[in-house]
Amino acid sequence: MTNEQLMDRGNQMMDETDQAIERGKKIGQETINVGTDTAAALKAQTEQMSRVVNELDSIHFSTKRASQLVKEIGRQVNFYRIHISLLQYNYNYCINHSYNF
């Protein structure tokens, strides 16, 4: 190989190296962009999950409160049933024993 051929080959290798460096920089920048987008998406998903958890807590509280109210209504219904039964018993007793109202 002549000096000129060696110089041409050296320049060609430098050009190929420069191109490889540019491709590497481009890939690096694309990787940074993908990482940034991924981080933003994860942040949004984390916030959404937090809202879902808060909503589930609210639903759980509402369900628990509704259950307590149903139990209380059941107690009141039973109380009134007993009360009505006693009133009916007293009324029937009075009727059967000729008490006048």
Secondary structure, 3 states (H helix, E strand, C coil): CCHHHHHHHHHHHHHHHHHHHHHHHHHHHHHHHHHHHHHHHHHHHHHHHHHHHHHHHHHHHHHHHHHHHHHHHHHHHHHHHHHHHHHHHHHHHHHHCCCCC
